[in-house]
């Protein structure tokens, strides 16, 4: 009988690179927390202080941050079963870099209205796309 996806002992995790499991679950949860906090700040703290155009940019950052926080959490769970997967490891770190570059640049753009910051956003988008491709490859290889 095959082991269920998340039935892995802590002992096994410690012996097989499980520190990435912990890192990705913490990073994913922390970024999800921040997405909620930043969403509330945008809705209550920025409304009326910035134009609707920039409020929508803020909301886009929050949305993408939450989606990719969830992706990082999923990678953390998958790494419980495949703790030495470089595909999953790279995917998780690329999602985190994507959050910083994509959502981070949108947040700064929304509050400063410095349009040149929009040039950073696509770099985060490329990181997101690469992360999802690596996750697809990992699924084909391991599942």
C-alpha positions as CSV (number, residue, x, y, z in Angstrom):
1,X,0.0,0.0,0.0
2,X,1.3,3.4,-1.0
3,X,2.0,6.1,1.7
4,X,-0.5,8.9,1.7
5,X,0.9,12.2,0.4
6,X,1.3,13.9,3.8
7,X,2.0,10.9,6.1
8,X,5.7,11.5,6.7
9,X,7.3,11.5,10.1
10,X,9.3,14.4,11.4
11,X,12.2,12.1,11.7
12,X,12.1,11.4,8.0
13,X,11.9,15.1,7.2
14,X,15.0,15.9,9.3
15,X,17.0,13.2,7.6
16,X,16.0,14.1,4.0
17,X,16.2,17.9,3.6
18,X,12.9,18.6,5.5
19,X,14.1,22.1,6.4
20,X,12.7,23.3,3.0
21,X,9.3,21.9,4.0
22,X,9.3,24.1,7.1
23,X,10.7,27.1,5.2
24,X,8.1,26.9,2.5
25,X,5.2,26.4,4.9
26,X,6.4,29.4,7.0
27,X,7.0,31.6,3.9
28,X,3.7,30.6,2.4
29,X,1.8,31.3,5.6
30,X,3.6,34.5,6.3
31,X,2.9,35.8,2.7
32,X,-0.8,34.8,3.0
33,X,-1.0,36.7,6.3
34,X,0.7,39.7,4.7
35,X,-1.7,39.5,1.7
36,X,-4.7,39.7,4.0
37,X,-3.2,42.6,6.0
38,X,-2.2,44.5,2.8
39,X,-5.6,43.9,1.3
40,X,-7.3,45.3,4.4
41,X,-4.9,48.3,4.4
42,X,-5.7,48.9,0.7
43,X,-9.4,48.7,1.3
44,X,-9.5,50.8,4.5
45,X,-6.2,52.8,4.6
46,X,-5.7,53.8,1.0
47,X,-9.3,54.2,-0.2
48,X,-9.8,57.9,-0.9
49,X,-6.0,58.6,-0.6
50,X,-5.0,57.2,-4.0
51,X,-6.9,57.1,-7.3
52,X,-9.0,54.1,-8.2
53,X,-6.5,53.3,-10.9
54,X,-3.8,52.8,-8.3
55,X,-6.1,51.1,-5.9
56,X,-6.8,48.5,-8.6
57,X,-3.0,48.1,-9.0
58,X,-2.7,47.5,-5.2
59,X,-5.5,44.9,-5.4
60,X,-3.7,43.1,-8.2
61,X,-0.6,42.8,-6.0
62,X,-2.7,41.4,-3.2
63,X,-4.4,38.9,-5.4
64,X,-1.2,37.6,-7.0
65,X,0.5,37.5,-3.6
66,X,-2.3,35.4,-2.1
67,X,-2.4,33.0,-5.1
68,X,1.3,32.4,-4.9
69,X,1.4,32.2,-1.2
70,X,-1.0,29.3,-1.6
71,X,1.3,27.8,-4.3
72,X,4.2,28.0,-1.8
73,X,2.1,26.2,0.8
74,X,1.3,23.5,-1.7
75,X,4.9,23.1,-2.5
76,X,5.7,22.8,1.2
77,X,3.2,20.0,1.5
78,X,4.5,18.2,-1.7
79,X,8.0,18.4,-0.3
80,X,6.9,16.3,2.7
81,X,6.6,13.5,0.2
82,X,9.5,14.5,-2.1
83,X,11.9,16.5,0.2
84,X,14.9,16.3,-2.1
85,X,13.2,17.5,-5.2
86,X,15.2,20.3,-6.8
87,X,12.2,21.0,-9.1
88,X,9.9,21.7,-6.1
89,X,12.7,23.6,-4.3
90,X,13.3,25.9,-7.3
91,X,9.5,26.3,-7.8
92,X,9.0,27.5,-4.3
93,X,11.9,29.9,-4.3
94,X,10.8,31.3,-7.7
95,X,7.3,31.9,-6.4
96,X,8.7,33.8,-3.4
97,X,10.9,35.9,-5.7
98,X,7.9,36.5,-7.9
99,X,5.9,37.8,-5.0
100,X,8.7,40.1,-4.0
101,X,9.2,41.5,-7.5
102,X,5.6,41.3,-8.9
103,X,3.5,42.2,-5.9
104,X,6.2,44.3,-4.3
105,X,6.6,46.5,-7.3
106,X,2.9,46.9,-7.7
107,X,2.6,48.0,-4.0
108,X,5.3,50.6,-4.4
109,X,3.9,51.8,-7.7
110,X,0.5,52.2,-6.2
111,X,1.6,54.4,-3.4
112,X,4.4,56.4,-5.2
113,X,2.9,56.5,-8.7
114,X,6.5,56.2,-10.1
115,X,5.6,54.5,-13.4
116,X,9.2,53.2,-14.1
117,X,8.6,50.6,-11.3
118,X,6.2,48.9,-13.7
119,X,9.3,47.6,-15.5
120,X,10.1,45.4,-12.5
121,X,6.7,43.7,-12.5
122,X,7.2,41.5,-15.5
123,X,10.3,40.0,-14.0
124,X,8.1,38.8,-11.1
125,X,5.7,37.5,-13.7
126,X,8.4,35.5,-15.4
127,X,9.4,34.1,-12.0
128,X,5.8,33.0,-11.4
129,X,5.6,31.3,-14.8
130,X,8.8,29.5,-14.4
131,X,7.7,28.3,-10.9
132,X,4.5,26.9,-12.3
133,X,6.3,25.1,-15.1
134,X,8.7,23.5,-12.6
135,X,5.7,22.4,-10.5
136,X,4.1,20.9,-13.6
137,X,7.3,19.0,-14.4
138,X,7.6,17.8,-10.8
139,X,4.0,16.5,-10.9
140,X,4.7,14.6,-14.1
141,X,7.9,13.2,-12.7
142,X,6.8,12.3,-9.2
143,X,3.0,11.9,-9.0
